[in-house]
Amino acid sequence: MRTTNARFLLGILLGFLLGGGSAALFLDDHADAIVELSGSAAPDAAPTKAETAALASPTTTRAAERREVEDVPAAARVSDAKVRELAQGVSGIRSERKPGTGVIHGRVVDENGAGLAGVVVRLELTRPIQAKNRSLGVGEGAPEWESLDDVVRIAAERFEEERANRREQVSAADGSYRFEGLSSDTWFLRGYAAGYEISVVAGNAYVVPDLELDLTARHVVPVPVEVIAADGASASGAELVARSSGQDGKNLVFEWSPEDRLMRVPPGDYTVYAQSMEKNARGRPESKSEALEVSFADTPNQPALRFELRTSLGIRGRVALPNGDLGPGTLVVHLKALSESDSEDEDALAEALKSSDERDFCRAGNLFQFDELAPGRYAVGVARDFRGEIAVHRVVEVVDGVVQCDLDLPPVDLGRALLVTVLDSAGGMVDGANLSVREKGGRDARFYMLASSNLVRTANGQYVVEIPKEVADDYFGGAAGEKRYALNLNHGDYGRREWDLARGTTELTVTLESPASLTVTVPGYRGSEYAGRLSLSIENVTPGASNQSYVSRTRGKLDADGTGQFTALEPGAYRLSLTLTPQEPSTTYSRETEIDLLELELGSGENSAQLNIPALYALRVHWADGKAGNRMSLESTDETKSRRRAPYAGLDADGYATFHDITAGDYVLIAGGGTSSQRMFVTVPSKLVEFVPIAVDALRVEITDPAGNFAKLGLETGDLIIGVDGTEFSEPPSSSIFNAVNNSKSARLSLLVERAGKRLELTVRGSDLGQWGERGAEFVPVQR
């Protein structure tokens, strides 16, 4: 039984074209090799440990994956001569290796820690995953078909690029290997040896230079296996899955065939089962055996295993679209098991299905399938999106085998939907948008519908967003309601945007300005003590920006050379910050510290900026009244800095807390939490600080939203709330204002406010303040 690694696109392409051996024309001396764990042993035997150790190097065979084309007419096949002609046309294509100075090295060792010679060690540059939105081609002409020459050229370019980004070595006599001249990208590390399983000691095969990394080689033992098909005959093929009971708990997957009945695994305890090679519409096996708990000793003669495949119970079907439907949408089929007590009321079933956890996304042809079900009654329903309303549902009985359940999707009710036209700056239609409607304001505000990159579209390209029935009456109601709504958009090229949505709106046109990108450099990052601990964040601070309230912060990691990238940003004003992860998790809570920031204006297209690593200090604090585990925080008094990045530190048994990597400046040291916190002003750099809290007798107002409810009441930034209902605060003002206002929406309170040395009174009610998300203000306990 072999585990193969034939993955190259060119081999697949030519195998498909030929159905024969001429694909080897492209596989020169640098082509990928497949190392057989079975060595050169006969199919019914495996080499002993002594025989394997005696091998000077692993036995390798060269292969290319081929696709069977027996059902392809001869006229549709490509001749060997044509393949040679195509090969000559792309023979000059070569890709240069990406330069670098990185090193990855280590040793391959066996179970006893001894070096193992002759192991093939491979390193392959990983490809970044680039998500692309699906274009529906609205308003466009038909795309050109790719010619055979184009297909072969693209495949050859991909093959040469992958070959240029591969490295291979054979471990030396002491098991050592070494790769040099590597770029600072992420690489995939693998090892191959006949009769051994090779794994990375650290458990992660995705690595970056510079790194010393050992590989372990575990001897494998042959296990004879018999697989019986669901009809009782011997199976023509199957997959065997062996899950290790060890600490790693990983799955080993093998292809089983009547010609090679051996499964080769390292000694140990496993849970093993067999499953059919045939997959259903959901990509799961059509049949599966019961699992066996087995233990394999390090001996050549293992007891045979026998598995019987059984077709699982399930439900499958197809969603039929109505005639003249505007588009398929993202069809999501929901499943719910019904008990005898469950109601079959239409509305109750629809609600129960909507909240069910068992779902399947329709595949090509609008097919769906649920398998491995228990016998019983089930409700099956379909929605046009992940959180969409159940458009139609049925109740089916599962007794034996797979039940067919087809669903007829009704047309979209355009009278209860929002039609959105999305345009670019030139007025062209934008495809691939992800749209949703959300309720704005308040802690209970919710995200509702729903759409995805291939949601329902009208004939002229408008997106159809259904308004969910939970809010439909309020949204379409004639009387003014209290709820506010917003339309959210997410697009791979334009990023995230948000627009206020007036109640009752049924059609809306939005225009997307050409996006901005930003390249950030941090000098001195490479090789510094902060490498791997720094990250970037960016926040849109443009007044009235369409995405300001929807996307508060976008995160980004630094590359090894100290650069970071942000793409798909809306042009406007931004706040860029450099944050540092704590190095001492035992005394500092895991919260990043902001060490540099920059206000900048981004225009469409490419932009650049630079952030710097400042001098950083440690601050040690002693709190005589503190207890081990008590938490302290450190907030900058500079209002331009972010309090969301204030570091935390915990007290040790002696009452000491240490803050690491703090920038110079003035800070407020806070112990406790809420309005009852104890506070003290400190300056960094400082030596040991004894925590002596100030007497808090006021709340300083900071207006964060000029349109918020506190601003509407007349409060301004800098105001001091010094009392309530005619009584001034004489101790930390905790329950007197917050509890009284928050606990009663009808409570009327008189706030005593000091502004620029003068006193005034403001009368407020709890209902005036609304939910926290609508208040638009923060309160900082201070000493007058």
GUTIFI-982968 format. One record per residue (C-alpha): residue number from 0; x, y, z. Coordinates in steps of 0.2 Angstrom, whole numbers, plus 5000, padded with zeros to 4 digits. Layout:
N
num,east,north,up
NUM,X,Y,Z .
...
This chain:
784
num,east,north,up
0,5000,5000,5000 .
1,5008,5016,4995 .
2,5005,5034,5000 .
3,5008,5045,4985 .
4,5012,5064,4982 .
5,5010,5066,4963 .
6,5003,5084,4964 .
7,5010,5094,4949 .
8,4997,5102,4938 .
9,5007,5098,4922 .
10,5007,5079,4926 .
11,4988,5080,4929 .
12,4985,5090,4913 .
13,4995,5078,4902 .
14,4989,5063,4910 .
15,4971,5069,4906 .
16,4976,5073,4888 .
17,4985,5056,4885 .
18,4979,5043,4897 .
19,4996,5036,4894 .
20,5015,5037,4898 .
21,5020,5053,4887 .
22,5017,5064,4902 .
23,5035,5059,4907 .
24,5041,5072,4894 .
25,5039,5086,4906 .
26,5046,5076,4921 .
27,5065,5079,4920 .
28,5078,5076,4933 .
29,5071,5089,4945 .
30,5053,5082,4945 .
31,5045,5077,4961 .
32,5049,5059,4968 .
33,5038,5048,4978 .
34,5046,5038,4992 .
35,5037,5021,4995 .
36,5036,5017,5014 .
37,5036,4999,5009 .
38,5053,4999,5001 .
39,5056,4985,4989 .
40,5048,4971,4999 .
41,5034,4960,4991 .
42,5016,4965,4993 .
43,5013,4952,5007 .
44,5028,4957,5017 .
45,5038,4972,5024 .
46,5056,4974,5027 .
47,5062,4971,5045 .
48,5070,4985,5055 .
49,5087,4977,5052 .
50,5084,4976,5033 .
51,5078,4994,5033 .
52,5093,5001,5043 .
53,5105,4992,5031 .
54,5098,5002,5016 .
55,5111,5015,5011 .
56,5097,5027,5005 .
57,5078,5026,5003 .
58,5071,5017,4988 .
59,5062,5030,4977 .
60,5051,5029,4961 .
61,5046,5043,4950 .
62,5028,5045,4945 .
63,5015,5057,4938 .
64,4997,5057,4943 .
65,4986,5051,4928 .
66,4968,5053,4926 .
67,4958,5038,4918 .
68,4951,5043,4901 .
69,4944,5026,4895 .
70,4927,5034,4892 .
71,4935,5049,4882 .
72,4932,5046,4863 .
73,4948,5043,4853 .
74,4945,5058,4843 .
75,4946,5069,4859 .
76,4963,5062,4864 .
77,4980,5071,4860 .
78,4993,5061,4851 .
79,5011,5059,4857 .
80,5017,5069,4843 .
81,5006,5084,4848 .
82,5012,5083,4866 .
83,5030,5083,4860 .
84,5026,5099,4849 .
85,5017,5107,4864 .
86,5032,5103,4875 .
87,5044,5110,4863 .
88,5034,5126,4863 .
89,5036,5129,4882 .
90,5054,5121,4884 .
91,5062,5138,4886 .
92,5051,5143,4901 .
93,5062,5144,4917 .
94,5059,5152,4934 .
95,5072,5159,4945 .
96,5074,5154,4963 .
97,5069,5167,4975 .
98,5085,5174,4983 .
99,5088,5174,5002 .
100,5100,5172,5016 .
101,5089,5161,5027 .
102,5095,5144,5034 .
103,5085,5129,5040 .
104,5095,5114,5047 .
105,5093,5100,5059 .
106,5095,5081,5061 .
107,5084,5066,5057 .
108,5084,5054,5072 .
109,5076,5038,5076 .
110,5066,5033,5091 .
111,5082,5031,5101 .
112,5089,5048,5096 .
113,5102,5041,5084 .
114,5105,5050,5068 .
115,5097,5042,5052 .
116,5106,5042,5036 .
117,5098,5042,5018 .
118,5082,5051,5022 .
119,5076,5062,5008 .
120,5072,5079,5016 .
121,5062,5091,5005 .
122,5058,5109,5007 .
123,5044,5118,4997 .
124,5039,5136,4996 .
125,5021,5138,5001 .
126,5009,5148,4991 .
127,4999,5162,4999 .
128,4980,5159,4998 .
129,4971,5173,4988 .
130,4953,5173,4990 .
131,4944,5179,4974 .
132,4926,5184,4973 .
133,4915,5176,4960 .
134,4911,5187,4945 .
135,4894,5184,4937 .
136,4899,5194,4922 .
137,4884,5206,4923 .
138,4884,5218,4908 .
139,4900,5209,4901 .
140,4903,5200,4885 .
141,4906,5181,4884 .
142,4924,5178,4890 .
143,4936,5169,4877 .
144,4939,5151,4878 .
145,4957,5146,4883 .
146,4966,5138,4869 .
147,4976,5121,4872 .
148,4992,5131,4869 .
149,4987,5143,4883 .
150,4983,5129,4895 .
151,4999,5120,4892 .
152,5009,5136,4894 .
153,5001,5141,4910 .
154,5004,5123,4917 .
155,5022,5124,4912 .
156,5024,5141,4920 .
157,5016,5134,4936 .
158,5027,5118,4935 .
159,5043,5128,4933 .
160,5039,5140,4947 .
161,5035,5126,4959 .
162,5052,5117,4953 .
163,5061,5133,4957 .
164,5054,5134,4974 .
165,5059,5117,4979 .
166,5074,5110,4988 .
167,5079,5092,4992 .
168,5093,5084,5002 .
169,5098,5067,5008 .
170,5103,5066,5027 .
171,5121,5063,5031 .
172,5129,5049,5041 .
173,5124,5058,5057 .
174,5107,5062,5051 .
175,5110,5080,5048 .
176,5103,5091,5034 .
177,5105,5109,5030 .
178,5096,5121,5017 .
179,5104,5138,5014 .
180,5100,5154,5004 .
181,5082,5153,5008 .
182,5070,5168,5007 .
183,5061,5174,5022 .
184,5044,5166,5017 .
185,5035,5151,5024 .
186,5042,5134,5019 .
187,5034,5116,5020 .
188,5046,5103,5027 .
189,5044,5085,5024 .
190,5055,5069,5025 .
191,5054,5052,5017 .
192,5062,5035,5020 .
193,5057,5017,5016 .
194,5050,5008,5031 .
195,5049,5024,5042 .
196,5036,5038,5046 .
197,5045,5054,5046 .
198,5038,5069,5056 .
199,5043,5086,5062 .
200,5048,5086,5081 .
201,5039,5103,5084 .
202,5023,5096,5076 .
203,5022,5110,5063 .
204,5029,5107,5046 .
205,5026,5125,5040 .
206,5043,5134,5045 .
207,5052,5150,5042 .
208,5071,5153,5042 .
209,5081,5155,5052 .
210,5078,5139,5061 .
211,5085,5123,5068 .
212,5072,5109,5067 .
213,5074,5090,5070 .
214,5064,5076,5061 .
215,5060,5060,5070 .
216,5059,5043,5061 .
217,5048,5030,5068 .
218,5049,5012,5061 .
219,5032,5006,5053 .
220,5025,4988,5054 .
221,5014,4979,5041 .
222,4996,4975,5045 .
223,4986,4964,5033 .
224,4968,4971,5030 .
225,4953,4964,5022 .
226,4938,4975,5016 .
227,4921,4968,5012 .
228,4910,4979,5001 .
229,4892,4983,5006 .
230,4885,4970,4994 .
231,4896,4956,5003 .
232,4909,4954,4990 .
233,4927,4959,4992 .
234,4929,4978,4990 .
235,4938,4984,4974 .
236,4946,4998,4984 .
237,4944,5008,5000 .
238,4952,5021,5011 .
239,4959,5015,5028 .
240,4959,5028,5042 .
241,4970,5025,5058 .
242,4968,5038,5072 .
243,4983,5037,5084 .
244,4978,5036,5102 .
245,4994,5045,5107 .
246,4996,5063,5112 .
247,4996,5069,5094 .
248,4980,5060,5090 .
249,4983,5062,5071 .
250,4975,5053,5057 .
251,4985,5041,5045 .
252,4975,5038,5029 .
253,4980,5024,5017 .
254,4973,5018,5000 .
255,4969,4999,5001 .
256,4967,4988,4986 .
257,4966,4969,4983 .
258,4983,4970,4975 .
259,4991,4978,4991 .
260,4982,4973,5007 .
261,4995,4980,5019 .
262,4993,4995,5030 .
263,5010,5001,5037 .
264,5009,5011,5053 .
265,5021,5015,5068 .
266,5018,5003,5083 .
267,5005,5010,5095 .
268,4987,5010,5099 .
269,4974,5016,5085 .
270,4956,5017,5081 .
271,4955,5011,5063 .
272,4940,5010,5051 .
273,4938,5008,5032 .
274,4927,5019,5020 .
275,4923,5018,5002 .
276,4932,5028,4989 .
277,4916,5034,4981 .
278,4910,5051,4988 .
279,4893,5058,4989 .
280,4888,5076,4985 .
281,4894,5082,5002 .
282,4911,5074,4999 .
283,4909,5061,5011 .
284,4911,5042,5009 .
285,4896,5032,5002 .
286,4899,5018,5015 .
287,4909,5016,5030 .
288,4914,5002,5042 .
289,4913,5001,5061 .
290,4929,5007,5070 .
291,4940,4995,5079 .
292,4952,4998,5093 .
293,4968,4990,5090 .
294,4986,4989,5096 .
295,5001,4986,5085 .
296,5017,4979,5093 .
297,5034,4981,5085 .
298,5034,4964,5077 .
299,5034,4958,5059 .
300,5018,4947,5060 .
301,5002,4957,5064 .
302,4985,4950,5066 .
303,4974,4953,5051 .
304,4960,4966,5052 .
305,4943,4964,5043 .
306,4931,4978,5039 .
307,4913,4977,5032 .
308,4907,4993,5023 .
309,4889,4998,5027 .
310,4879,5011,5018 .
311,4874,5024,5031 .
312,4857,5031,5033 .
313,4854,5048,5025 .
314,4844,5061,5016 .
315,4849,5068,4999 .
316,4840,5079,4986 .
317,4840,5094,4974 .
318,4833,5111,4976 .
319,4823,5116,4961 .
320,4823,5134,4956 .
321,4807,5143,4951 .
322,4805,5148,4933 .
323,4812,5165,4930 .
324,4821,5165,4946 .
325,4833,5180,4947 .
326,4848,5169,4953 .
327,4852,5154,4964 .
328,4859,5163,4979 .
329,4869,5153,4992 .
330,4857,5139,4995 .
331,4858,5132,5013 .
332,4848,5117,5018 .
333,4844,5114,5036 .
334,4841,5098,5045 .
335,4832,5095,5062 .
336,4828,5078,5070 .
337,4810,5078,5076 .
338,4804,5069,5092 .
339,4786,5063,5094 .
340,4782,5079,5104 .
341,4788,5091,5091 .
342,4775,5101,5083 .
343,4772,5100,5064 .
344,4765,5117,5063 .
345,4772,5126,5048 .
346,4779,5141,5056 .
347,4785,5132,5071 .
348,4795,5120,5060 .
349,4802,5134,5050 .
350,4808,5143,5066 .
351,4816,5127,5072 .
352,4825,5123,5056 .
353,4832,5141,5055 .
354,4841,5139,5072 .
355,4847,5121,5069 .
356,4865,5117,5069 .
357,4865,5104,5055 .
358,4867,5112,5038 .
359,4873,5109,5021 .
360,4877,5121,5007 .
361,4871,5116,4990 .
362,4884,5109,4978 .
363,4884,5110,4959 .
364,4867,5106,4952 .
365,4859,5113,4969 .
366,4862,5095,4977 .
367,4863,5092,4995 .
368,4865,5077,5006 .
369,4865,5072,5025 .
370,4872,5056,5030 .
371,4876,5045,5045 .
372,4859,5048,5052 .
373,4849,5038,5065 .
374,4832,5031,5060 .
375,4818,5043,5063 .
376,4808,5058,5057 .
377,4817,5074,5050 .
378,4812,5091,5045 .
379,4822,5098,5029 .
380,4821,5116,5024 .
381,4831,5128,5012 .
382,4836,5146,5014 .
383,4844,5158,5002 .
384,4858,5162,5014 .
385,4867,5156,5030 .
386,4855,5166,5041 .
387,4841,5167,5029 .
388,4822,5163,5031 .
389,4817,5145,5028 .
390,4809,5147,5011 .
391,4801,5129,5010 .
392,4803,5114,5020 .
393,4797,5095,5021 .
394,4796,5082,5034 .
395,4803,5065,5029 .
396,4805,5048,5037 .
397,4822,5039,5037 .
398,4821,5020,5039 .
399,4834,5012,5028 .
400,4847,5018,5016 .
401,4846,5036,5008 .
402,4830,5045,5007 .
403,4827,5056,4992 .
404,4820,5073,4997 .
405,4818,5087,4983 .
406,4813,5105,4987 .
407,4805,5117,4976 .
408,4811,5135,4980 .
409,4798,5148,4979 .
410,4802,5165,4970 .
411,4809,5180,4981 .
412,4796,5192,4987 .
413,4803,5208,4980 .
414,4790,5217,4991 .
415,4799,5212,5006 .
416,4817,5214,5000 .
417,4830,5228,4998 .
418,4837,5230,4980 .
419,4855,5236,4980 .
420,4865,5243,4965 .
421,4884,5243,4968 .
422,4894,5253,4957 .
423,4913,5257,4955 .
424,4919,5275,4954 .
425,4917,5274,4935 .
426,4899,5269,4936 .
427,4902,5251,4932 .
428,4893,5237,4940 .
429,4903,5228,4954 .
430,4901,5209,4956 .
431,4906,5199,4971 .
432,4899,5209,4985 .
433,4894,5202,5002 .
434,4879,5212,5009 .
435,4871,5211,5026 .
436,4858,5222,5035 .
437,4861,5226,5054 .
438,4852,5235,5067 .
439,4862,5249,5074 .
440,4864,5255,5092 .
441,4862,5246,5109 .
442,4869,5230,5117 .
443,4855,5220,5109 .
444,4858,5226,5091 .
445,4859,5212,5079 .
446,4866,5207,5062 .
447,4852,5201,5051 .
448,4853,5196,5033 .
449,4863,5190,5023 .
450,4870,5188,5007 .
451,4885,5181,5000 .
452,4896,5183,4985 .
453,4884,5174,4974 .
454,4867,5180,4981 .
455,4851,5183,4972 .
456,4854,5195,4958 .
457,4841,5204,4946 .
458,4842,5204,4927 .
459,4851,5221,4928 .
460,4863,5216,4941 .
461,4855,5222,4957 .
462,4858,5213,4973 .
463,4842,5206,4982 .
464,4844,5207,5001 .
465,4828,5200,5010 .
466,4823,5209,5025 .
467,4821,5196,5039 .
468,4804,5194,5046 .
469,4810,5198,5064 .
470,4811,5216,5059 .
471,4801,5217,5043 .
472,4786,5224,5051 .
473,4796,5238,5060 .
474,4807,5241,5044 .
475,4792,5242,5032 .
476,4780,5250,5045 .
477,4773,5267,5042 .
478,4775,5274,5059 .
479,4792,5280,5065 .
480,4801,5266,5074 .
481,4815,5267,5087 .
482,4826,5255,5078 .
483,4840,5261,5066 .
484,4847,5250,5052 .
485,4863,5250,5041 .
486,4869,5241,5026 .
487,4886,5232,5027 .
488,4896,5228,5012 .
489,4912,5217,5011 .
490,4922,5215,4995 .
491,4939,5207,4992 .
492,4945,5222,4982 .
493,4936,5236,4991 .
494,4936,5230,5009 .
495,4921,5234,5021 .
496,4909,5248,5020 .
497,4893,5253,5029 .
498,4879,5265,5025 .
499,4864,5271,5035 .
500,4848,5263,5029 .
501,4832,5273,5031 .
502,4817,5263,5037 .
503,4806,5257,5022 .
504,4820,5259,5009 .
505,4817,5246,4995 .
506,4831,5252,4983 .
507,4848,5259,4986 .
508,4863,5263,4975 .
509,4880,5264,4983 .
510,4896,5269,4974 .
511,4913,5262,4979 .
512,4928,5273,4978 .
513,4944,5265,4971 .
514,4952,5257,4986 .
515,4968,5262,4995 .
516,4983,5250,5000 .
517,4996,5254,5012 .
518,5014,5247,5015 .
519,5021,5250,5032 .
520,5040,5249,5036 .
521,5047,5247,5053 .
522,5066,5250,5053 .
523,5077,5239,5064 .
524,5064,5225,5065 .
525,5074,5211,5058 .
526,5086,5204,5070 .
527,5079,5214,5085 .
528,5073,5207,5101 .
529,5056,5212,5096 .
530,5055,5201,5080 .
531,5039,5191,5080 .
532,5031,5201,5094 .
533,5026,5217,5084 .
534,5010,5219,5074 .
535,5001,5233,5066 .
536,4983,5239,5067 .
537,4974,5253,5057 .
538,4958,5262,5061 .
539,4947,5273,5050 .
540,4945,5290,5059 .
541,4937,5299,5044 .
542,4922,5309,5051 .
543,4906,5300,5044 .
544,4916,5287,5035 .
545,4905,5273,5028 .
546,4914,5259,5037 .
547,4919,5268,5053 .
548,4907,5260,5065 .
549,4907,5243,5056 .
550,4926,5240,5055 .
551,4934,5248,5070 .
552,4952,5240,5068 .
553,4961,5230,5055 .
554,4975,5219,5060 .
555,4991,5215,5051 .
556,5007,5205,5054 .
557,5025,5211,5050 .
558,5035,5201,5037 .
559,5053,5196,5042 .
560,5060,5211,5034 .
561,5049,5223,5045 .
562,5036,5227,5032 .
563,5017,5225,5033 .
564,5003,5227,5021 .
565,4985,5233,5021 .
566,4974,5232,5006 .
567,4956,5235,5001 .
568,4955,5251,5012 .
569,4943,5265,5010 .
570,4952,5281,5006 .
571,4952,5294,5020 .
572,4960,5298,5037 .
573,4967,5283,5047 .
574,4976,5280,5064 .
575,4990,5268,5062 .
576,4998,5260,5077 .
577,5012,5248,5081 .
578,5009,5236,5095 .
579,5020,5224,5105 .
580,5015,5207,5113 .
581,5021,5205,5131 .
582,5036,5195,5133 .
583,5033,5190,5151 .
584,5016,5181,5152 .
585,5019,5175,5170 .
586,5018,5193,5176 .
587,5010,5203,5162 .
588,4992,5198,5156 .
589,4992,5194,5137 .
590,4987,5211,5130 .
591,4997,5221,5117 .
592,5005,5237,5121 .
593,5004,5252,5109 .
594,5022,5258,5106 .
595,5020,5270,5091 .
596,5006,5278,5081 .
597,5004,5289,5066 .
598,4989,5299,5059 .
599,4989,5298,5040 .
600,4978,5302,5025 .
601,4976,5288,5012 .
602,4972,5291,4994 .
603,4966,5279,4981 .
604,4980,5267,4975 .
605,4997,5264,4984 .
606,5002,5273,5000 .
607,5017,5271,5012 .
608,5021,5275,5030 .
609,5034,5271,5043 .
610,5033,5267,5061 .
611,5047,5266,5073 .
612,5052,5255,5088 .
613,5055,5268,5102 .
614,5066,5266,5118 .
615,5056,5254,5130 .
616,5057,5253,5148 .
617,5051,5241,5163 .
618,5040,5249,5177 .
619,5040,5239,5194 .
620,5026,5243,5206 .
621,5023,5238,5224 .
622,5006,5238,5231 .
623,5006,5235,5250 .
624,4987,5232,5251 .
625,4987,5221,5236 .
626,4985,5202,5235 .
627,4993,5189,5224 .
628,4984,5189,5207 .
629,4976,5207,5209 .
630,4977,5215,5192 .
631,4984,5233,5189 .
632,4983,5242,5172 .
633,4993,5257,5165 .
634,4985,5270,5154 .
635,4993,5285,5146 .
636,4987,5302,5150 .
637,4991,5307,5132 .
638,4973,5308,5125 .
639,4980,5304,5107 .
640,4985,5287,5113 .
641,4973,5272,5114 .
642,4967,5266,5130 .
643,4962,5250,5122 .
644,4981,5245,5122 .
645,4984,5249,5140 .
646,4994,5234,5147 .
647,4989,5224,5162 .
648,5000,5216,5175 .
649,4997,5204,5190 .
650,5004,5205,5207 .
651,5015,5192,5214 .
652,5015,5184,5231 .
653,5025,5199,5238 .
654,5014,5212,5231 .
655,5025,5217,5216 .
656,5019,5220,5198 .
657,5030,5223,5183 .
658,5025,5231,5167 .
659,5037,5227,5152 .
660,5041,5237,5136 .
661,5033,5253,5141 .
662,5037,5269,5131 .
663,5042,5285,5140 .
664,5028,5297,5146 .
665,5015,5301,5160 .
666,5003,5287,5165 .
667,4989,5283,5176 .
668,4992,5267,5187 .
669,4975,5259,5190 .
670,4971,5245,5203 .
671,4954,5237,5203 .
672,4940,5240,5190 .
673,4926,5251,5186 .
674,4922,5268,5194 .
675,4928,5261,5211 .
676,4946,5259,5204 .
677,4961,5266,5214 .
678,4972,5277,5204 .
679,4990,5285,5204 .
680,5000,5296,5192 .
681,5017,5289,5187 .
682,5031,5294,5175 .
683,5041,5282,5164 .
684,5055,5279,5165 .
685,5055,5277,5184 .
686,5063,5265,5197 .
687,5052,5256,5209 .
688,5035,5264,5212 .
689,5025,5262,5228 .
690,5007,5263,5224 .
691,4998,5276,5234 .
692,4981,5280,5226 .
693,4974,5297,5225 .
694,4957,5301,5232 .
695,4944,5300,5218 .
696,4930,5313,5220 .
697,4924,5316,5202 .
698,4921,5309,5185 .
699,4929,5317,5170 .
700,4918,5317,5155 .
701,4926,5312,5138 .
702,4914,5314,5123 .
703,4918,5300,5110 .
704,4903,5303,5099 .
705,4896,5321,5096 .
706,4880,5314,5091 .
707,4878,5302,5106 .
708,4865,5304,5120 .
709,4877,5312,5133 .
710,4882,5326,5121 .
711,4864,5329,5117 .
712,4861,5331,5135 .
713,4874,5346,5135 .
714,4889,5337,5143 .
715,4906,5342,5135 .
716,4923,5334,5136 .
717,4932,5340,5151 .
718,4916,5342,5162 .
719,4918,5335,5180 .
720,4903,5326,5187 .
721,4905,5330,5206 .
722,4889,5325,5213 .
723,4871,5318,5211 .
724,4854,5325,5218 .
725,4863,5339,5227 .
726,4876,5329,5236 .
727,4894,5330,5231 .
728,4905,5314,5230 .
729,4915,5311,5245 .
730,4922,5294,5240 .
731,4924,5285,5223 .
732,4908,5288,5214 .
733,4902,5271,5209 .
734,4884,5266,5213 .
735,4878,5284,5216 .
736,4877,5288,5197 .
737,4879,5273,5187 .
738,4868,5261,5197 .
739,4854,5273,5199 .
740,4854,5278,5181 .
741,4857,5261,5173 .
742,4844,5251,5184 .
743,4829,5262,5181 .
744,4824,5269,5164 .
745,4812,5281,5173 .
746,4823,5288,5186 .
747,4826,5307,5186 .
748,4843,5312,5192 .
749,4851,5329,5195 .
750,4869,5329,5190 .
751,4881,5342,5198 .
752,4893,5347,5185 .
753,4909,5358,5186 .
754,4914,5366,5170 .
755,4929,5379,5169 .
756,4927,5383,5187 .
757,4908,5385,5187 .
758,4895,5374,5193 .
759,4879,5369,5184 .
760,4865,5356,5186 .
761,4858,5344,5173 .
762,4843,5334,5175 .
763,4843,5317,5166 .
764,4832,5302,5165 .
765,4838,5284,5162 .
766,4827,5284,5146 .
767,4837,5299,5139 .
768,4853,5289,5140 .
769,4848,5274,5130 .
770,4859,5259,5128 .
771,4878,5260,5131 .
772,4882,5259,5112 .
773,4872,5275,5110 .
774,4879,5286,5124 .
775,4895,5292,5116 .
776,4905,5296,5131 .
777,4917,5289,5144 .
778,4919,5293,5162 .
779,4936,5294,5170 .
780,4937,5294,5189 .
781,4949,5309,5194 .
782,4954,5319,5209 .
783,4949,5338,5209 .
